[in-house]
Amino acid sequence: MKRNIVIIFVLIVTLIAAGGWYLTRRPAPAEMASYVPESALAYIEINDWPQYVSEVTATEAWRKTAPAYGIDEKIGMLGRAGWLTGIRSDNEATILARSQFAIVLTGIEVRGEEVRPRLALIVETHSRPVSVKKLADQRLPAFARRIFGETVSENSEYAGVRILSFRPRSDRPGAERRLHSAIIEGELILANHEEAMRACIDARLDRMPDMASHFYLQNSRPQVDRGGETFGFITGEGVNRLLRFGAFMLSNAAMRETGLIEILQDVLSDLAARSSAGIAWGTGVEDGRVVDRYALLIKPDLVESVKPRIRTIRTESKALTMLPGNIDDLTLVRLERPNQAIDEIERAVSARIGVGQSFMLHQFLLGARQSLLGIDPKDTAYAAIGDEIASFRFADQTEERLWMIEVRDRTMMNKIAGNYLRGENATLQAERIENHEVLNSSDPSRGSAAIVEQFIILGKRRQLARLLSSLTGDRKLTRDPRFIAAASATSPHAFVTSPAFVIGFDSTAVESAEMLSAISKWVGGRQLSSPPRGLFEQLPFSVSTTTLRDEGLYIETRSAFGTLPFFLSIIHGVMGSDGSAE
């Protein structure tokens, strides 16, 4: 007995000593923003990926779904291995486990239809330079060959830092592509353009300002970073450039040939420059769910002007009491007198941009509102629009959405529905479905409309008929376990007390299944032709809330896996199904 006690005592002391030794030698995290040039458009930092993996694999969603693919233990061990490798020497696993990462976007180059982002990957390895060089010498040539095929390497120098570059052979496609690498102490920098590489070197050597001193980053980080492992920031200039880029990519050839795209870009650019100060994002795991927080930073004077105009209704949702349970995607807009609010917001924004841009903004909003309901915003029927609008789709992943628009003046309902369905000069045909009159437009793009209680419901006839046939059933969205679990993640009285004027619920079944399937291929798990029935459909809805704060728009989303499926889908596309670069 005494011998057993002694053995147990020795084991406990040994574990405590080992843990203390590990914690004292674990490198202090670096401030990755100080490695990022302030001139960058955006960046994302990952500070402790083993910890993030451990937290995600401890969530209820992971425990319910990962075993079906045989990867629950495989991935969970990655997080635990993150600290276990710390007791070994500077091998590859150790370097990877304790590294911090920053992905930096320094510019966007557009050549016709081709888009070339200028990117850099900064890795703070917390290792000796000789170990980093050894790792780079072993891995980079093979990595370059997987990207380019046969390669040619070149050496150069910038600011006293050696740069090793790889490019395809001149006789191969894409000969202008590059992979640059540099090592500064324990930091490894990879870039696809020399401009991105030089900017990161300059920031690291204090030859130019870095992102750590960025005013809006400093102010926004506490809003979105609650001790999580990942943080991202888009500068005001980054928002400007991305809006211009987005407008170009969404435009058609006619707009480009007539010069309309340049006008739209100028409007968006002026609007962004005068209103946006950047976008901050942070993610972490809280209470078994992944929480993503976004702060869309708006200039203080504009927030001060707009905030009194955004008045959230604080009553129970009428739309929710009607919606059936076979819905996978729902957005609720709960805004007091939305038509008046849009007018007041437009005036506040127009006062801060140029005359030409203000005119273009007005015409755009006017056209959008007329297109939505076929009514001039000055028409008395538009003023009859109520305080709640719901947009949703059914669970078969159809892209056909239905719109429920509350109307406070019932005498205006037929006028609003008729104007929308007629559009330019379409004709209407009436029928009855489930004791409700349904108006069908001869214009397929307009669809159908029905009036149910205080709501006008707009959408394709097939989806509208599905909704009407389910109104009398007992299966309601508010009784769906997925909805109940999601709603409880915000507040027991979310629709009465929440300051959010936009609330969204969304199924994550499809994206979660794709993520688990991709991970399974990478780590050698089970290859399933399709997931077990109902495996992912049981996951709680993701729930997002949008509020207006003194700093700007604040969006908080709670879901099973957060943005992880999105980022892994990008990696899956770049690296291929087997996890190696194509």
HUZICOR-V451508 format. One record per run of one state. SS is the DSSP state (helix for helix, strand for strand, loop for the rest). FROM is the first residue (numbers start at 1). TO is the last residue. If there is no record, write none. Layout:
BEGIN
ss: (SS	SS)
from: (FROM	FROM)
to: (TO	TO)
END
This chain:
BEGIN
ss: (loop	helix	loop	helix	loop	strand	loop	strand	loop	helix	loop	helix	loop	helix	loop	helix	loop	strand	loop	strand	loop	helix	loop	strand	loop	strand	loop	strand	loop	strand	loop	helix	loop	strand	helix	loop	helix	loop	strand	helix	loop	helix	loop	helix	strand	loop	strand	loop	helix	loop	strand	loop	helix	loop	strand	loop	strand	loop	helix	loop	helix	loop	helix	loop	strand	loop	strand	loop	helix	loop	strand	loop	strand	loop	strand	loop	strand	loop	helix	loop	strand	helix	loop	helix	loop	helix	loop	strand	loop	helix	loop	strand	loop	strand	loop	helix	loop)
from: (1	2	26	32	36	37	38	42	47	49	57	60	70	72	88	92	99	100	112	114	125	129	149	151	159	161	169	179	185	187	192	194	205	210	211	214	215	225	230	236	251	253	259	260	276	287	289	299	300	308	312	313	318	323	324	325	327	336	338	351	355	374	380	384	385	395	402	408	410	423	428	434	436	442	448	453	455	460	461	471	476	477	480	481	489	494	498	502	507	509	524	542	550	552	560	564	576)
to: (1	25	31	35	36	37	41	46	48	56	59	69	71	87	91	98	99	111	113	124	128	148	150	158	160	168	178	184	186	191	193	204	209	210	213	214	224	229	235	250	252	258	259	275	286	288	298	299	307	311	312	317	322	323	324	326	335	337	350	354	373	379	383	384	394	401	407	409	422	427	433	435	441	447	452	454	459	460	470	475	476	479	480	488	493	497	501	506	508	523	541	549	551	559	563	575	582)
END
